[in-house]
Amino acid sequence: MLRYRRLAAVVFLFVCAVPSRVDAQQFACRPIARGDTASSLARRLTGHAALAYADVFQILDPARRMFVPKSQYRRLRSEWQACVATGPLTSTPPAYAPVIAPAATAMVPTEPAITITPLATSSAPLSLAPTERTLSGILLGTAVGGVVVVMLLLAAAAGWLAPRPIPPPMRRAGERFVTMFAQPLVDLDSGVPPIETRLRFVRRKQQLEISIAPGPGRRYPNLADHKRNVEYDVNRVIRVLGNRYVLTDRLRAAGKWVVVTIRPADAKQAGAK
């Protein structure tokens, strides 16, 4: 369980680190005049109005030092600035703290003074805004990380609930109990065992469940017709085992099985203290 918890913690930290930092991209910016539109500014600065909705063209809010979502391009403010990438884009422009070229470089005359190679993807103007792309990446990374964590927790739970090996001392005690119980019932003329058995160790209670059922063609043992005989035989076997093991519960029926529960005597004494 400790190993699973450590792995889950590592996955959680990995998920938290999904929204990684992008490389800074330089932009040259100029003030927006009254009456300017995103299309007219993109045509003036890049030569193509359709680039208004491409990554190469951005509207900057200097007060917040972040790019304005393209969904707000229909209502431009005079305190905002129109920006154009000064070099080829290698990644999605950052939504925050863009790197702005010096003022001398950022000021652009009325006629196009910034030359830029038109993007081949300019025919697709309706691209997601940088903030929307960042939010989508965070949500996707969180969802993937959540699925991984859930799978790890399910695997840990399955491992916890899976049957555990019976400790060797308890297995030997169970096998000896079965042998001593079946010894008076052995029929030398029959080729089948007199009883069927199965063992189950309950780790939480540190006890062993010994299930006994009649062999093929037999009716003993069962609690419906031979309860007293079964109780006598169980007590007889416990006495043979000595003082090392004790019964922890009453005999009970589970279908065709008679369930006998034992555990070490010292464990019982320790629990009573």
N, C-alpha and C positions, 0 to 999 in steps of 0.2 A: 504494500500500500504506500509506503514512503517513496518508492521509486515512481509510482504513478502520480503521486502528488507533485514531486519535483518536475516530472515531465509536463504536467498540466500547467505548472507555474511558468516554465520556459515558453510554452505555447502562448500563454496569456501575455507575457512580455513581448513576444514576437508580434502578436496582433496589435499591441499598443504602438509598436514602432512601424506599422505598415505605411502611414502617410509620410513618406520620406521627403526630405528637402530636395527641391529641384535646383539645378544650377542657375545662377543669376543671369538674366538676359538684359542687355542694355537697350534702352529706348531713347529716341530723340523726341522731345515734346515741344508744343507751341500752345499759346493760349487760345481759348475758344472765344470767338466774337459773337455778338448777338446776331441771330439769324442763321448761324452755321448749323448744319445737320451732319450726322455721321457719314452719310453718303458723299456730301460735298467735301467734307474734310478728307475722307479717304481718297476721293478723286484728285484733290489738290495735292496731297502729300505722296500718294503712291501711283497716281495715274489710272486707278481702277476703283470705281465706286463700290463694286461688289466686295472689295477687300475690307469694307467696314466691319464685316462679321467674321473675318479671319483672324487668326492668332497674331498676325503681323501688325495689326492695327488695334490699338487699345485706347480707352478713355481713362485718364488718371484723375483721381480725387486727391490733390496734394494735402488737404487737411488730414485725411485718414491714411495717406500713403498706401493706397490700394487701388487696384483697377476697378472700375465700375462694371457691374454685370451688363452684358450686351442687351439684356431685356430692358434696360433703362435708357437705351440710346435714343429713344424717340423724344425724350425731354432732356436736352443738354443744358448744363448750367454754365454761366460765364466764368465761374471760379474753377471749373475743370480745365483740363488740358488734353489735347489730342496728341497721341504718341505713336511713333512708328519704330519698329525694330531696326537697329542699325546694322545687324548682321543676320546670317541665316539662323532660323530657329532650330535649336537642337532638341527642345522639349517644350511642353506646355508652359506658357508664361506663368510666373508665380502670381498668386492673387494678392500677396502682400509685399510691401517694401520692395517695389521694382527699382532697378538700378537706372537712374536717369542720367543722361549725358550732361556735361557742363552747359551752363546757360548759353554761352557763345555758340555751341554746337546745336543747342535745342531750338534756338530762334530760327524760324524758317520764313523767308520772304513770301510776298503774295504769290509769286509764280513758283511752281514746283522747283525746289532746290535740293530736295532729298530724292535721290534715285534709288530705286529698289527693284529687284527682279520680281516680276509678278509670280505669285504662287501658282503651281499647276492645279491646285485644288480650289481655285477661286470660284468655281462654279457651284460650290456648296456653301452658301453664305450662312445658313442657319446652323451654326455649330454651338455647342454648349459653352456657356461662360466659364472662365477659369474657376470661379468659386463653386459653380455647379459641378464641374469636373472633379474638383478636390473633394467635395462632399460625397459624390458618387464613389470615388476611390476609397474613402474612409468607410462608407457603408458596406461596400463589397468586401474589403479586408476584414471588417468586423464580423460580417456574416460567415466568411470562410473560417476565420479563427474560432467563432462560436461553434460551428459544426465540428471542427477538429477537437475542441475541448469536450463537447458532448460525447463524441465517439470514445475519447480516452476515459471519460467517467463511466460510460457504459461498459467498456472493457474492464475497468477496475472493479465495477460492481459484479460483473460476470465472474471474474476471478475470485472475488470474495465469497460469492454464493456457490461456487463450484464445489463438488465433494472433495474433501481433503483426505490425504492418506491417513490410515489408522496408525497411531503410534505402535511400534513393535510390541511393547509390553501389553497394551490393551488387546492387540490382535492375538497374541499368544494366549491371553486369558480367555478371550472369546472362543478360540479354537478348542481349548481344553474344556470349556464349559459344554460345548457342543458334543465333544467326544464322550464326556462323562454322562451327559443326558441320554445319549443314544445307546450307550453300552448295554443296558438291560433290554433294549428293544431290538437288538440285532437278531435276525433270523438267518441261521446258516444255510437253510434250504432256499432262501430267496436271494435272487441276484441283484436286488435293488436296495438302496439305503432306506432305513426305516423312517428317516425324517429329512426334510429339506430345510436349509438354513441360509441366512444372510446376515451380514454384520454392517452396522452403520455407526460411525463415531460422531457424536455431537460435541464439537469443539467448545462452544460457548459454555456448556455445562460440564465439560470434561467427563462425559459418560459414554458408555458403549451400549447400543441397542442390539440385542440378539433376537432375531426373529426366527421362530421355529414353526414348521408346518408338517402335517402328516406326509409320509412318502406315498408313492403311487400305490393305490389299492388299500390304503390304511385310513383310519379315522383319528388316531391319537398322534399328537396331542391337540386338543381343542378345549376351549373354556365353556362351551355349551353343554357338552355331555360329561366331561372328565375334569372339571375345574379343580376339585380337591386333589385328584391324582397328579395333575400338572403342578399345583402348588407344592405338593410333597416332593416331587422329583426336583423342582427348582431349588427348594431349600436343601435337599440332599446334596446337590451339586455345589451349592454355596459353601456348605460345611466342608466338602472335599477340597475346595479351593483355599480353605483356611481363613485367616483373619485379614487377608490382604484386599479382598473385594467384598462389597456389600450391595444389596438391592437398594435402589434409590426410589422406585415407584412400584405401584401395584401392577400385577400382570394385566395386560389389556389385549383385546383382540383387534386385529386390523385385517379384515377379510378372512382369508384362510390362515393367517399367521397369528401366533401367540408371541407377544413382544415382551422380552425380559430386559430390564435396564439395570446395568451395574456400573460401579465406578470404584476407584481405589479407596480403601478405608481411610487412609491418611488424608485424602482430599476431603472427605466428608467431615472429619474431625477438624480440619483447618477451616472449613466453611462455618462450623458451628461456633468457633471461637470469636 
